[in-house]
Amino acid sequence: MSNSNPSRTPSKQRTANEDRNADFFDGWGEYHDMVGSLDTYANSARALDSELAGRVVDVGSGGVVNYDCAAISELVLVDLSDVKQAGASWPACARPVLGSAVELPLETGGYDCVLMQMVVHHLAERDFATTRERVAQAFREAQRVLRPGGRLVILESVMPGVLEWAERWAFPLTRRILAGMGHPLVFQWRAGTLAKMAGQAGFSEVSITPVPRGRWMIFLGRRMPTMLVPVRFAKIVATKA
Ligand SMILES: C[S@@+](CC[C@H](N)C(=O)[O-])C[C@H]1O[C@@H](n2cnc3c(N)ncnc32)[C@H](O)[C@@H]1O
């Protein structure tokens, strides 16, 4: 079902890669089915058990509510474009809001949890320095909207060790290849780098938990056997002091 009336906020111009993301996910009708059926995402949803409670913001939600909502009193689903619900329906406390991770159209200090599930690698733009700054800005935005003691929960596909450096070195080439494939620009981080950046954004008690992969995952828009993909999965939890 398409939700035709998400809250609209006066948004700034979207960046080039935000436009590509919005077009790509708007046109990807099978995304919900793939996330709902592939074992890797069942594992990642399970990793969110007991993490989300109270007033929750799901940044880059894509309309995917695959986690336990029993303890959630309000669920704000932020995305670049109108998100759709498919399969399992949203809880009654859910509402979609148009906006970007780097400029959340939400009040300061009002939320208990910010979830970023499979969105951080999409905050890429132009070159490595710009990409790093956008992730840092998204973490600062999470910090801003959380109440003291609130938690940022990141569920992310990450690169092991040295491959992050290889990706960084290959950034200009990857950008051209992905553009040729019609895929938005992405940059997969090391879990340790994301944890460090969360600390730099002002979070404390930062923990990293590996999340087991299943046999299948999505890679560059395709269903792939995980054994062919170097990407791993991790949950990073950080607290606003
Ligand atoms: C891979 S999907 C993840 C969807 C869902 N969170 C999940 O776990 O399946 C990435 C989502 O992030 C959204 N997105 C990409 N860049 C964004 C940004 N700058 N701000 C907000 N959402 C963004 C995309 O539109 C898309 O819905």
The ligand as an SDF file (V2000), in Angstrom:
LIG
                    3D

 27 29  0  0  0  0  0  0  0  0999 V2000
   19.0070   -0.3680    1.4670 C   0  0  0  0  0  0  0  0  0  0  0  0
   17.5780    0.5750    1.8120 S   0  0  0  0  0  0  0  0  0  0  0  0
   17.2910    0.1510    3.5220 C   0  0  0  0  0  0  0  0  0  0  0  0
   15.8220    0.1650    3.8570 C   0  0  0  0  0  0  0  0  0  0  0  0
   15.4980   -0.4060    5.2480 C   0  0  0  0  0  0  0  0  0  0  0  0
   16.0580    0.4300    6.2950 N   0  0  0  0  0  0  0  0  0  0  0  0
   15.9890   -1.8210    5.3940 C   0  0  0  0  0  0  0  0  0  0  0  0
   16.7260   -2.1060    6.3520 O   0  0  0  0  0  0  0  0  0  0  0  0
   15.6360   -2.6390    4.5580 O   0  0  0  0  0  0  0  0  0  0  0  0
   18.2040    2.2280    1.9570 C   0  0  0  0  0  0  0  0  0  0  0  0
   17.1210    3.2590    2.2000 C   0  0  0  0  0  0  0  0  0  0  0  0
   17.7590    4.4750    2.6090 O   0  0  0  0  0  0  0  0  0  0  0  0
   17.1330    5.5550    1.9370 C   0  0  0  0  0  0  0  0  0  0  0  0
   18.1030    6.6560    1.8880 N   0  0  0  0  0  0  0  0  0  0  0  0
   19.2120    6.7690    1.1130 C   0  0  0  0  0  0  0  0  0  0  0  0
   19.8590    7.9200    1.3780 N   0  0  0  0  0  0  0  0  0  0  0  0
   19.1320    8.5480    2.3460 C   0  0  0  0  0  0  0  0  0  0  0  0
   19.2660    9.7890    3.0180 C   0  0  0  0  0  0  0  0  0  0  0  0
   20.2800   10.6420    2.7480 N   0  0  0  0  0  0  0  0  0  0  0  0
   18.3490   10.1250    3.9410 N   0  0  0  0  0  0  0  0  0  0  0  0
   17.2930    9.2970    4.2050 C   0  0  0  0  0  0  0  0  0  0  0  0
   17.1110    8.1210    3.5920 N   0  0  0  0  0  0  0  0  0  0  0  0
   18.0200    7.7480    2.6640 C   0  0  0  0  0  0  0  0  0  0  0  0
   16.7460    4.9990    0.5890 C   0  0  0  0  0  0  0  0  0  0  0  0
   15.7380    5.7920   -0.0200 O   0  0  0  0  0  0  0  0  0  0  0  0
   16.2830    3.6000    0.9770 C   0  0  0  0  0  0  0  0  0  0  0  0
   14.9240    3.5840    1.2970 O   0  0  0  0  0  0  0  0  0  0  0  0
  1  2  1  0
  2  3  1  0
  2 10  1  0
  3  4  1  0
  4  5  1  0
  5  6  1  0
  5  7  1  0
  7  8  2  0
  7  9  1  0
 10 11  1  0
 11 12  1  0
 11 26  1  0
 12 13  1  0
 13 14  1  0
 13 24  1  0
 14 15  1  0
 14 23  1  0
 15 16  2  0
 16 17  1  0
 17 18  1  0
 17 23  2  0
 18 19  1  0
 18 20  2  0
 20 21  1  0
 21 22  2  0
 22 23  1  0
 24 25  1  0
 24 26  1  0
 26 27  1  0
M  CHG  2   2   1   9  -1
M  END
$$$$
